[in-house]
Amino acid sequence: MSLFGKMIITRKSDKLSREKIDKIQKKRLKKIVKTAKEKSPFYKKLYANIGEDFTLKNLPPVSKPELMANFDDVLTDRNVTMKRIDEFTTNLDNIGRMIDGRYLIFKTSGSTGNPAVVLYDKNNIDVSSAVAAFRTFARKEDFKKFMKHGKKTAGVFADYGFYLACGMSRYLQLKMPKQKTKITVDVNAPEEQIIKSLNDFEPAMLSGYPSNLALLADFKELNIKPDVVITGGELLTDEIRKKLTDKFGCYVQTHYSCTEGGEIACECEEKHLHINEDWVIVEPVDKDYNPVPFGEMSDKVLITNLSNYIQPFIRYELTDRIIVHDEKCKCGRTTRWLEIEGRTDDILEFSNGVKIAPMSLYKVLEEVKSIRRFQFVQRSADKAELRMISDTPDESFREAQKDLETFFESKGIKVEIVKSESLPEANKTSGKFKHIYRDFQ
């Protein structure tokens, strides 16, 4: 089926009843399981005792380490191997290009400690495009303004590497070289350069990680008026949503996606994340993979991508904790919606076993008004460094050091805090920014 065909059926699915969406899910699940059993040695063995009359619960869950350890055997195209992918991806000019002219290659940042290599076939690419075309915008009025202003889109992400945002952006640029409506601004570039690029381009849509966009919002020099801001990759907190709304004077929304599962859920005007149930199955489960009822927080989630046939992700484990809601939404959409528990920073643990939530340290450091930006890096169980930007760095550090030591002493923690010569910076690989993080095993 062509991209146009995918768009038609995706748009029609928005108006279907629950019963019809469930039927579509079951039909697509059977098709992708059939393909996996016939063409993937890994799934053929895993599903050896699975007959044609199966239910989702009959299929054993799979994990990222398991699929990566059996990478070649998971793929349904026997001509593609990890060795060939490694050779292909050594050339950065291949970002956004298809291996064998058939598959895009993406890599995840490994935020949970396990990076992944993910292939997208044309079917998966077309479905991603169809969902983006019809479900990206929470409000119709924002879509109309976006179209009126030339569909100019700027993404602030890592502008290199085989990551989804960068790779898909370059794929579209290569496919439509004359189209000048999309730019990717390197999140690791100097801020003056990022601000100049955005000011010059004047995007109608601005996208990026919430933490990075929140940092950019501090700069008065950034003078853009997008019609909508769409964040992703991290939890969009109420505080950051308000900060971005105040800065840009437009609607701010988010979505829930991952490289393996694609666009899992899109936000509506009620700020509910509606699951794209025609193309992905979402199962909230406890630590033993038992289903968690509607309205209750899960320990993790299993996702089944119903459009990726080259590298099937069927009941694939994600470490996210979610709540799935079955009640009707005021926006009128019939699909279930979810809440996701997320954080952008690390929980720190010290030598006495005490754990400190990042928000606690936020509150201490944000009281030091002379610090314009900070990054607290735990280097060992009893040592940390403070990176910061301040007009009076030595004075700011002394004040912050005193306040932090007072806070840690109140928790029975003894930690050495040193002033870093480095400035706060985003992760060099993924482009994501953390204010508080742990950098040791």
C-alpha positions in Angstrom: 0.0 0.0 0.0 1.3 3.5 -0.9 1.9 6.4 1.5 -1.3 8.0 0.3 -3.2 4.7 1.1 -1.7 4.7 4.6 -2.8 8.3 5.1 -6.4 7.5 4.1 -6.8 4.5 6.4 -5.0 6.3 9.3 -7.3 9.3 8.9 -10.4 7.0 8.8 -9.3 5.2 11.9 -9.6 8.4 13.9 -13.4 8.1 13.7 -13.8 4.4 14.3 -15.6 2.8 17.3 -13.6 0.9 20.0 -14.9 -2.4 18.6 -13.6 -1.7 15.0 -10.2 -0.5 16.3 -9.9 -3.7 18.3 -10.6 -5.7 15.1 -8.0 -3.8 13.2 -5.4 -4.5 16.0 -6.1 -8.2 15.9 -5.9 -8.4 12.1 -2.6 -6.5 12.0 -1.2 -8.5 14.9 -1.9 -11.8 13.2 -0.3 -10.6 10.0 2.9 -9.4 11.7 3.2 -12.6 13.9 2.7 -14.7 10.7 5.5 -12.8 9.0 7.8 -13.1 12.1 7.3 -16.9 12.3 7.9 -17.4 8.6 10.9 -15.1 8.1 12.7 -14.5 11.4 14.7 -17.5 12.8 14.4 -15.9 16.3 10.7 -15.6 16.3 10.2 -19.0 14.5 11.9 -20.6 17.5 10.2 -18.4 20.1 6.8 -19.1 18.7 7.3 -22.8 17.9 4.3 -23.7 20.1 2.1 -20.8 19.0 -0.7 -21.9 16.7 -2.9 -19.8 14.4 -5.6 -19.3 17.0 -3.6 -17.3 19.5 -4.2 -14.3 21.7 -1.7 -11.5 22.6 -1.1 -13.0 26.0 0.1 -16.3 24.5 3.1 -14.5 23.0 6.1 -14.3 25.3 7.5 -10.8 26.0 10.9 -9.8 24.6 13.5 -7.4 25.9 16.0 -5.1 24.3 19.1 -7.1 25.4 17.5 -10.2 24.1 16.7 -8.8 20.7 20.1 -7.1 20.3 21.9 -10.3 21.3 20.0 -12.1 18.5 20.0 -9.2 16.1 20.6 -11.0 12.8 18.1 -13.8 13.5 15.4 -11.3 14.5 15.5 -9.6 11.1 13.1 -10.9 8.5 15.5 -10.0 5.6 18.3 -12.5 5.7 20.6 -10.3 3.6 20.9 -7.7 6.3 23.3 -8.3 9.2 24.8 -6.3 12.1 28.2 -6.6 10.4 26.8 -4.9 7.3 25.0 -2.3 9.4 28.2 -1.5 11.3 30.0 -1.0 8.0 27.2 1.2 6.6 27.0 3.4 9.7 30.7 4.2 9.8 30.0 6.6 7.0 28.0 9.5 8.4 27.0 10.5 5.0 24.7 7.5 5.1 22.5 9.1 7.8 19.0 9.3 6.3 20.0 6.9 3.5 18.6 3.3 3.1 20.8 0.3 3.3 20.1 -1.8 0.2 17.7 1.0 -0.8 15.1 -0.6 1.5 15.7 0.2 5.2 16.5 3.2 7.3 18.9 2.6 10.2 18.4 4.3 13.6 20.3 3.9 16.9 18.9 4.7 20.3 20.9 6.7 22.9 20.7 3.8 25.4 19.3 6.0 28.2 18.5 2.8 30.2 22.0 1.4 29.6 21.1 -0.7 26.6 21.5 1.0 23.2 19.5 -0.5 20.3 19.8 -0.6 16.5 16.4 -0.3 14.8 15.5 -0.7 11.2 12.5 0.9 9.5 11.1 -0.6 6.3 9.0 1.5 3.9 5.7 0.4 5.6 6.9 1.6 8.9 8.2 4.9 7.5 4.8 5.5 5.7 2.8 4.8 8.8 5.0 7.2 10.8 4.4 9.8 8.2 0.7 9.2 8.1 0.4 9.5 11.9 2.5 12.6 11.9 0.3 14.2 9.2 -3.0 13.6 11.0 -2.3 13.3 14.7 0.6 15.6 15.4 -1.5 18.7 16.3 -3.6 18.7 19.5 -5.7 21.7 18.2 -7.0 22.3 14.7 -6.4 26.1 14.9 -2.7 25.5 15.4 -2.6 23.3 12.4 -4.3 26.0 10.3 -1.8 28.6 11.4 1.1 26.3 10.8 -0.1 25.6 7.2 -0.7 29.3 6.6 2.8 30.2 7.7 4.5 27.8 5.2 4.8 24.7 7.4 8.3 25.9 8.5 9.5 23.4 11.1 12.7 23.7 13.3 13.9 20.8 15.5 16.5 21.4 18.2 18.1 18.0 18.4 21.5 16.3 17.9 22.2 17.2 14.3 24.4 14.2 13.6 24.4 10.4 14.2 21.8 7.8 13.4 19.2 9.0 15.8 15.6 9.0 14.9 15.0 12.7 14.8 18.2 13.4 12.9 18.0 10.4 10.5 14.3 11.0 9.6 14.9 14.7 9.0 17.8 14.0 6.7 15.8 11.2 4.9 13.1 13.8 4.1 15.6 16.4 3.0 17.3 13.9 0.6 13.9 12.8 -0.7 12.7 16.4 -1.2 15.9 18.5 -1.7 14.1 21.5 -3.0 11.8 21.8 0.0 13.2 24.4 2.4 10.5 24.1 5.2 12.5 22.0 7.7 15.7 22.6 9.5 17.5 20.7 12.4 19.5 22.9 14.7 22.3 21.1 16.5 21.5 21.1 20.2 25.2 21.0 21.0 26.1 24.1 19.0 26.9 27.3 20.9 23.7 29.0 22.1 24.4 32.1 20.1 24.5 30.0 17.0 21.2 28.1 17.9 19.4 31.4 18.6 20.7 33.0 15.4 19.6 29.9 13.3 16.1 29.9 14.9 15.7 33.7 14.6 16.7 33.7 10.9 14.4 30.7 10.1 11.4 32.0 12.0 9.8 28.5 12.4 6.0 28.0 12.6 6.6 24.9 14.6 9.4 24.5 17.1 10.3 21.0 18.5 12.9 19.6 20.8 13.6 18.1 24.2 11.7 20.0 27.0 14.8 20.6 29.1 16.7 22.1 26.2 13.8 24.3 25.0 13.4 25.5 28.6 17.1 26.5 28.7 16.7 28.4 25.4 13.6 30.2 26.7 15.9 32.0 29.2 17.5 34.0 26.4 15.9 37.3 25.6 17.8 37.2 22.3 15.6 34.4 21.0 12.8 36.3 19.2 10.7 33.7 17.4 6.9 33.4 17.5 6.0 29.8 16.5 2.4 28.8 16.1 3.0 25.7 18.2 5.8 24.1 20.3 5.9 20.3 20.3 8.2 18.6 22.7 9.4 15.0 23.0 12.0 12.6 24.3 11.5 13.6 27.9 8.7 14.3 30.3 7.0 17.7 29.7 6.4 19.0 33.2 3.7 21.5 34.0 6.4 24.0 35.0 8.3 23.7 31.6 5.0 23.7 29.7 4.1 27.1 31.4 7.6 28.5 30.9 7.5 27.7 27.1 4.0 29.0 26.8 5.0 32.3 28.5 8.1 32.6 26.3 6.7 31.8 22.9 3.0 32.8 23.4 1.6 29.7 21.7 0.2 26.3 22.5 2.7 23.8 23.9 2.2 20.1 23.7 4.0 16.8 23.8 3.8 13.2 22.5 5.0 9.7 23.6 7.2 7.8 21.2 10.3 5.6 21.0 12.4 4.4 18.1 11.3 0.8 18.5 7.6 1.5 18.8 7.2 4.7 16.7 4.6 7.3 17.6 2.9 5.6 20.5 0.6 8.3 21.7 -0.4 11.9 20.6 -1.7 14.6 22.8 -5.2 16.1 22.4 -6.4 19.5 23.6 -7.4 18.0 27.0 -3.7 17.2 27.4 -4.4 13.5 27.2 -2.0 11.2 25.3 -4.2 9.1 23.0 -2.7 5.8 22.0 -2.4 5.2 18.2 -4.1 1.9 18.8 -4.5 1.1 15.1 -0.7 0.9 14.7 0.6 0.0 18.2 -0.6 -2.1 21.1 0.2 -0.9 24.5 0.1 -3.2 27.6 0.7 -1.8 31.1 2.1 -4.7 33.2 3.5 -5.3 36.6 7.1 -6.6 37.3 5.9 -10.2 36.5 4.2 -9.2 33.2 0.7 -9.5 34.6 -1.7 -6.9 33.2 -2.4 -3.8 35.2 -6.0 -2.6 35.4 -7.1 0.7 33.8 -6.4 3.7 36.1 -3.5 2.0 37.9 0.3 2.7 37.6 2.3 -0.1 35.8 5.8 -1.2 36.6 6.6 -1.3 32.9 5.0 -1.5 29.5 4.9 -3.9 26.6 4.5 -2.4 23.1 3.8 -4.1 19.8 4.6 -2.2 16.7 2.1 -3.3 14.1 3.8 -1.7 11.1 7.5 -2.8 11.3 7.9 -6.0 9.3 11.7 -6.0 8.9 12.4 -6.0 12.6 9.3 -7.1 14.6 8.9 -5.6 18.0 6.1 -7.8 19.5 5.4 -7.5 23.3 8.6 -5.5 23.6 9.5 -4.4 27.1 10.0 -0.7 27.9 10.9 0.5 31.4 8.3 3.3 31.4 5.7 3.4 34.1 2.3 4.4 32.7 -1.4 4.6 33.6 -3.9 3.7 30.8 -7.3 5.2 30.9 -10.4 3.6 29.4 -12.9 6.5 30.1 -14.1 8.7 27.3 -12.2 11.9 26.6 -13.9 15.2 26.2 -12.0 15.8 22.9 -14.2 13.2 21.2 -11.4 10.7 20.2 -12.4 7.0 20.9 -8.9 5.7 21.6 -7.7 5.0 25.1 -5.2 7.5 26.6 -2.3 7.3 29.0 -0.3 9.1 31.5 3.4 8.5 31.7 5.7 8.8 34.7 8.9 10.4 33.5 11.9 12.3 34.6 14.7 14.1 32.9 17.2 13.8 35.7 18.8 11.0 37.8 18.1 10.0 41.3 21.3 10.2 43.2 22.5 7.6 45.8 25.2 8.2 48.3 27.5 6.1 50.5 25.1 5.8 53.4 22.4 4.5 51.0 20.3 7.6 51.0 18.7 8.5 47.7 18.0 12.1 46.7 15.4 13.0 44.1 16.6 15.6 41.6 13.8 18.0 42.4 15.2 18.5 46.0 18.5 19.7 44.5 16.6 21.9 42.0 15.0 23.7 44.9 18.3 24.3 46.7 20.2 25.5 43.6 17.4 27.6 42.2 17.5 29.7 45.3 21.0 30.9 44.4 19.7 33.7 42.2 23.2 34.6 40.7 23.4 31.2 39.0 21.8 31.4 35.5 22.3 27.7 34.7 23.6 24.8 36.6 24.4 21.1 36.3 25.1 18.9 39.3 27.2 15.9 38.5 27.7 13.1 41.0 31.2 11.6 40.4 31.3 9.0 43.2 29.4 8.0 46.2 30.8 10.9 48.2 31.9 13.4 45.6 30.1 15.8 43.2 30.9 18.7 41.0 28.9 21.8 40.2 28.9 23.2 36.7 27.3 26.6 36.3 27.0 29.8 34.4 27.1 33.0 36.5 28.3 36.5 36.2 30.0 36.0 39.6 31.1 32.3 39.5 33.3 32.2 42.6 30.8 34.0 44.8 27.9 31.9 43.4 29.8 28.7 44.0 30.5 29.5 47.6 26.9 30.3 48.2 25.7 27.1 46.4 28.3 25.0 48.1 27.2 26.2 51.5 23.5 25.6 50.8 24.1 22.2 49.3 26.3 21.1 52.3 23.6 22.2 54.7 21.0 20.3 52.7 23.1 17.1 52.5 24.0 17.3 56.3 20.3 17.4 57.0 20.0 14.0 55.2 23.0 12.5 57.0 25.1 12.7 53.9 28.7 13.8 53.7 29.7 14.8 50.2 32.6 16.8 48.8 31.3 19.4 46.3 33.9 20.9 43.9 33.6 23.7 41.4 33.9 22.4 37.8 35.9 24.2 35.1 33.4 22.9 32.6 30.1 24.6 31.7 26.8 22.9 31.8 26.4 20.8 28.6 24.0 18.4 26.8 25.0 14.8 26.4 27.4 14.7 23.4 25.8 11.7 21.9 22.1 12.0 22.5 21.8 15.8 22.7 19.6 15.6 25.8 20.3 17.9 28.7 20.2 16.8 32.4 20.5 19.3 35.2 21.3 16.5 37.8 22.9 13.3 36.8 25.1 10.4 38.0 28.4 9.8 36.2 29.9 6.7 37.7 29.1 3.0 38.0 
